[in-house]
Amino acid sequence: MKMMPDFSQEAQWHSVLPELSQMAADPGLVNGWSGQPASWAPYHALTVLGHLRAVAFAAALLPLITVKDDWLSDRLPDIWGQMGQEAALPLWEMVEKRAYSDKKLGILVAGLLKIAQTDASQGTLIGRRFIDLLNGSPAKHADLNAYLVYALDELGTNGRARHPGRLQPKPGKPETS
């Protein structure tokens, strides 16, 4: 049985959110030995930040996508998805700036996909922005484009037979599939 902290008194937790954010990104903990209990602190800190929808710390988690051992970065899309639509802004900024390698940008795209999947009001908006990115993305970003196509397929935008009329590319733009 998976043990989770008691969040019934969420207000109690809000005072420690800054410390949890620091713990999640602490290099000594992140790069620690997995056999040491302290090295699991960043993982659990991320879990709490996501559960509490601590969107104010979404951008502070961005450096975790550059950690060489990516066991934490694999968890980030779920955390951002739990945080909701407000977490999308820093992710979009980094994707649009191409601030990281395509593989690392793929983690951000996965985070945006999770936000779209957990907040139905964001699905169409995020899907349209993915299409716009694909339409404006040069071939040298083939890996990023692959992440975008995958995300669009997960949103159901490539299979128009599954969702007729949903998220059609703008007229005059080439198809992305």
C-alpha positions in Angstrom: 0.0 0.0 0.0 1.4 3.4 -1.0 1.6 5.8 1.9 0.8 9.4 1.3 0.9 12.4 3.7 -2.4 13.6 5.1 -3.3 16.6 3.0 -6.7 17.1 4.6 -5.3 20.2 6.2 -3.7 21.6 3.1 -3.2 25.1 4.6 -0.6 23.6 6.9 1.5 22.6 4.0 1.6 25.9 2.2 4.1 27.4 4.6 6.7 24.8 3.6 6.3 25.0 -0.1 9.5 27.1 -0.6 11.5 24.5 1.3 9.9 21.7 -0.7 10.8 23.5 -4.0 14.4 23.9 -2.8 14.5 20.2 -1.7 13.3 19.1 -5.1 16.2 20.9 -6.9 18.9 20.5 -4.2 22.0 19.1 -6.2 23.3 17.2 -3.1 20.0 15.3 -2.9 19.3 15.0 -6.6 22.7 13.6 -7.3 22.8 11.5 -4.2 23.1 7.7 -4.1 19.7 6.0 -4.6 20.4 3.6 -1.7 20.4 6.6 0.7 17.0 7.6 2.0 17.8 11.3 1.7 18.2 10.9 -2.1 14.5 10.2 -2.3 13.6 13.6 -0.8 13.4 15.4 -4.2 11.0 12.8 -5.5 8.7 13.1 -2.6 9.0 16.9 -2.6 7.9 16.9 -6.2 4.9 14.7 -5.3 3.8 17.1 -2.6 4.3 20.1 -4.8 2.1 18.5 -7.5 -0.6 17.4 -5.1 -0.9 20.8 -3.6 -1.0 22.4 -7.1 1.9 24.6 -6.1 2.0 26.4 -9.4 4.1 29.3 -8.1 7.0 26.8 -8.1 6.4 25.4 -11.7 9.2 27.5 -13.2 11.6 26.7 -10.3 11.4 23.0 -11.4 12.6 23.7 -14.9 16.3 23.2 -14.2 15.5 19.6 -13.2 15.1 18.7 -16.9 18.8 19.2 -17.3 19.9 16.8 -14.6 22.0 14.0 -16.1 20.2 11.2 -14.3 16.7 11.9 -15.4 14.7 9.9 -12.9 13.2 13.2 -11.6 12.7 14.7 -15.0 10.5 11.7 -16.0 8.2 12.7 -13.1 7.9 16.4 -14.1 5.2 16.2 -16.7 2.8 14.6 -14.2 3.7 17.2 -11.6 3.0 20.1 -14.0 -0.2 18.3 -15.1 -1.3 18.3 -11.4 -0.5 22.0 -11.0 -2.8 22.8 -13.9 -3.1 25.5 -16.6 -1.2 28.1 -14.6 1.9 25.9 -14.8 1.8 26.1 -18.6 3.2 29.6 -19.0 6.9 28.9 -18.0 6.8 25.7 -20.1 5.6 27.5 -23.2 8.2 30.2 -22.8 11.0 27.6 -22.8 9.6 25.6 -25.7 9.1 28.7 -27.8 12.6 30.0 -27.1 14.0 26.5 -27.8 15.9 27.0 -24.5 16.9 23.4 -24.2 17.8 20.5 -26.5 14.9 18.9 -28.4 14.9 15.9 -26.0 14.6 18.2 -23.0 11.9 20.3 -24.8 10.1 17.0 -25.2 9.7 16.8 -21.4 8.1 20.3 -21.5 5.8 19.2 -24.3 4.9 16.2 -22.2 4.1 18.5 -19.3 1.8 20.6 -21.5 0.2 17.5 -22.8 -0.5 16.4 -19.1 -2.0 19.8 -18.4 -4.3 19.4 -21.5 -5.3 15.9 -20.4 -6.1 16.9 -16.8 -7.8 20.2 -17.7 -10.3 19.7 -20.6 -10.6 23.5 -21.0 -6.9 23.6 -22.1 -6.9 20.8 -24.6 -7.9 22.8 -27.7 -5.7 25.7 -26.8 -2.6 23.6 -26.2 -3.4 21.5 -29.3 -3.6 24.6 -31.5 -0.3 25.9 -30.1 1.3 22.6 -30.8 0.1 22.8 -34.4 1.4 26.4 -34.7 4.8 25.2 -33.4 4.9 22.4 -35.9 4.0 24.8 -38.8 6.8 27.2 -37.8 9.4 24.6 -36.8 12.4 24.0 -39.1 13.4 20.5 -40.0 16.5 20.8 -37.8 14.1 20.3 -34.8 13.0 16.9 -36.0 13.1 15.4 -32.5 11.0 18.3 -31.0 8.6 17.9 -34.0 8.3 14.2 -33.2 7.3 15.0 -29.6 4.7 17.5 -30.9 3.2 15.0 -33.3 3.0 12.4 -30.5 1.4 14.9 -28.2 -1.1 15.9 -30.9 -1.9 12.3 -31.5 -2.5 11.8 -27.7 -4.9 14.8 -27.8 -6.7 13.2 -30.8 -5.8 15.9 -33.2 -4.0 13.8 -35.8 -6.9 11.3 -36.0 -9.7 13.6 -37.2 -11.9 10.6 -37.8 -11.8 10.1 -34.0 -12.7 13.7 -33.3 -14.2 15.3 -36.4 -13.9 19.1 -36.6 -11.6 19.3 -33.5 -8.4 21.2 -33.8 -8.2 21.5 -37.5 -5.0 23.2 -38.8 -5.5 26.8 -40.0 -6.6 27.1 -43.6 -3.7 27.4 -46.0 -1.2 25.7 -43.6 0.3 22.3 -44.5 -1.0 19.3 -42.7 1.3 18.0 -39.9 0.6 14.3 -40.1 
